[in-house]
Amino acid sequence: MITSFAFLFAIHTNMAEGIKTSSKFDGLNFPIWKVKMTIFLQFLESQVSKAVTKPLIVSISDESTWSDISTKEFDVNAKAHYALLQALNDDDIVRVIHYHKSAYEIWSHLIITHEGKLQVKRVKIDLLPSQYKKFSMHNNDSIYDMVTRFTKNTNDLASLGDAIDNDYMVRKVIRALPPSLEVKAITLKELNGKKITHRSYWQP
């Protein structure tokens, strides 16, 4: 009974400690990490989550003269700042630690770095669907080169929330093949439903 109690206590302790640890950002899937981090900041305190949404204004007067509101804003920024640094990988920490002194500045930098500026994102939204619709095989393309370009285009579309079904992508690639590659097109139809980027098939 004692052993069982100790075991359950250890589990409870680890869970309690674990929930205070933010999700580590590995440099990939920023949109997913952003959602997790937002929820974690809300879990810490509603005001902490708000610290990343507005600039921090620090009074130049002596800290002992700060109002309760200024002190609270400084404290919640410190919590958010700490949580963000704990969650970042080394590369992102190097980018932000010397130049961004508030949680808001770090958060804004991460969004610009990993999502792109709003103007760039708008250009992508306008450009990528057009590239997809007009996609064709270039004269000097190998099939592998063509599929690599196509995959980059569809991955970029997916990152903007416009994921394309794999079967539809296969049909799109088939239509882009010239008549001289009809045999490849027929074989590709038989591979429909499989990964179209498989190197052993596309490379000569």
C-alpha positions in Angstrom: 0.0 0.0 0.0 2.8 2.4 0.9 4.6 1.6 -2.4 1.4 2.2 -4.4 0.7 5.5 -2.6 4.3 6.7 -3.3 3.9 5.7 -6.9 0.6 7.6 -7.3 2.1 10.6 -5.5 5.1 10.6 -7.8 2.8 10.6 -10.8 0.7 13.4 -9.4 3.8 15.5 -8.7 5.2 14.9 -12.2 1.9 16.0 -13.7 1.8 19.1 -11.6 5.3 20.0 -12.6 4.8 19.1 -16.2 1.8 21.3 -16.7 3.9 24.3 -15.7 6.3 23.6 -18.6 5.6 25.2 -21.9 5.7 23.3 -25.1 9.2 23.4 -26.6 9.4 25.0 -30.1 11.7 22.9 -32.4 11.6 25.3 -35.3 8.9 23.4 -37.1 5.1 23.7 -37.2 5.0 27.2 -35.8 1.2 27.6 -36.1 0.6 24.6 -33.9 3.2 25.7 -31.4 1.7 29.2 -31.4 -1.7 27.8 -30.4 -0.1 25.7 -27.6 1.9 28.6 -26.3 -1.1 30.9 -26.3 -3.0 28.4 -24.2 -0.1 27.9 -21.9 0.2 31.7 -21.3 -3.5 31.8 -20.6 -3.1 29.0 -18.1 -0.4 31.0 -16.3 -2.7 34.0 -16.0 -5.0 35.9 -18.3 -2.9 39.0 -17.9 0.2 37.0 -18.9 -1.3 36.0 -22.2 -2.2 39.7 -22.9 1.4 40.7 -22.3 2.4 39.4 -25.8 -0.4 41.5 -27.5 0.7 45.0 -26.5 4.0 46.8 -26.1 5.5 47.2 -22.6 5.9 50.8 -21.4 8.5 50.8 -18.6 8.6 53.9 -16.4 12.0 55.6 -16.2 11.3 56.6 -12.6 12.6 54.6 -9.6 10.8 51.3 -9.3 9.7 52.1 -5.7 7.6 54.9 -7.1 5.7 52.8 -9.7 2.0 52.5 -9.4 0.3 49.2 -8.7 -0.7 49.0 -12.4 2.8 49.6 -13.7 4.2 47.0 -11.3 1.6 44.4 -12.3 2.3 45.0 -16.0 6.1 44.6 -15.4 5.5 41.4 -13.5 3.2 39.8 -16.1 5.6 40.7 -18.8 8.4 39.1 -16.9 6.4 35.9 -16.6 5.5 35.8 -20.3 9.1 36.8 -21.3 10.5 33.9 -19.2 7.9 31.4 -20.5 8.8 32.3 -24.1 12.5 32.0 -23.6 12.1 28.6 -21.9 10.1 27.4 -24.9 12.4 28.5 -27.7 15.2 26.6 -29.4 18.7 27.9 -29.2 18.6 29.4 -32.7 15.5 31.5 -31.9 16.9 32.6 -28.5 20.0 33.9 -30.2 17.8 36.0 -32.6 15.7 37.6 -29.8 17.6 37.7 -26.6 19.8 40.7 -27.3 17.3 42.8 -29.3 13.9 42.2 -27.8 13.4 43.1 -24.2 9.7 42.5 -23.8 7.4 39.5 -24.3 5.5 41.5 -26.9 8.7 42.1 -28.9 9.7 38.5 -28.8 6.2 37.3 -29.8 6.0 39.8 -32.7 9.5 38.8 -33.9 8.6 35.1 -33.9 5.4 35.7 -35.9 7.3 37.8 -38.5 10.1 35.2 -38.7 8.0 32.1 -39.0 4.7 33.3 -40.5 6.1 36.2 -42.7 5.0 39.8 -42.6 1.3 40.3 -43.4 2.1 41.9 -46.8 4.2 38.9 -47.8 1.5 36.5 -46.6 -1.1 38.4 -48.7 1.1 38.2 -51.8 1.4 34.4 -51.2 -2.3 34.1 -50.9 -2.7 35.9 -54.2 0.2 34.2 -56.0 0.2 30.5 -54.9 -3.3 29.5 -56.2 -2.4 31.0 -59.6 0.9 29.1 -59.7 -1.0 25.9 -58.9 -3.6 26.4 -61.6 -1.0 27.3 -64.3 1.4 24.6 -63.2 3.1 22.8 -66.1 6.3 20.9 -66.8 9.2 23.1 -68.0 11.2 22.1 -71.1 14.4 21.4 -69.2 12.6 19.7 -66.3 13.1 16.1 -65.3 10.0 14.5 -63.8 11.7 14.7 -60.4 12.4 18.4 -60.8 8.8 19.0 -61.8 7.4 17.1 -58.9 9.8 18.9 -56.5 8.5 22.3 -57.8 4.9 21.0 -57.5 5.4 19.7 -54.0 6.8 23.0 -52.8 3.8 24.9 -54.3 1.3 22.6 -52.6 3.2 22.6 -49.3 3.1 26.4 -49.4 -0.6 26.4 -50.1 -1.1 24.0 -47.1 0.8 26.3 -44.8 -1.7 29.0 -45.7 -4.6 26.6 -44.8 -5.4 25.5 -48.3 -4.5 21.8 -48.2 -5.0 19.8 -51.4 -6.1 16.2 -51.5 -3.4 13.8 -52.6 -5.5 12.1 -55.3 -6.3 15.5 -56.8 -2.5 16.3 -56.8 -1.7 13.1 -58.6 -4.3 14.0 -61.3 -2.8 17.5 -61.6 0.7 16.1 -62.2 -0.6 13.6 -64.8 -2.2 16.4 -66.7 1.1 18.4 -66.6 3.1 15.6 -68.2 3.7 15.9 -72.0 2.6 13.3 -74.4 6.1 11.9 -74.7 5.8 10.7 -71.1 2.5 8.9 -71.6 3.9 5.6 -70.2 4.9 7.4 -67.0 1.4 8.9 -66.8 -0.2 5.5 -67.1 2.1 4.1 -64.4 1.3 7.1 -62.2 -2.4 6.4 -62.4 -1.6 3.0 -61.0 0.3 4.6 -58.1 -2.6 7.0 -57.3 -3.0 7.2 -53.5 0.7 6.8 -52.9 3.3 9.6 -52.2 4.0 11.3 -55.5 7.4 12.5 -54.2 9.0 9.0 -54.0 12.5 9.5 -55.3 13.0 6.0 -56.7 10.1 6.6 -59.1 10.7 10.1 -60.2 14.5 10.1 -60.6 16.0 8.6 -63.8 
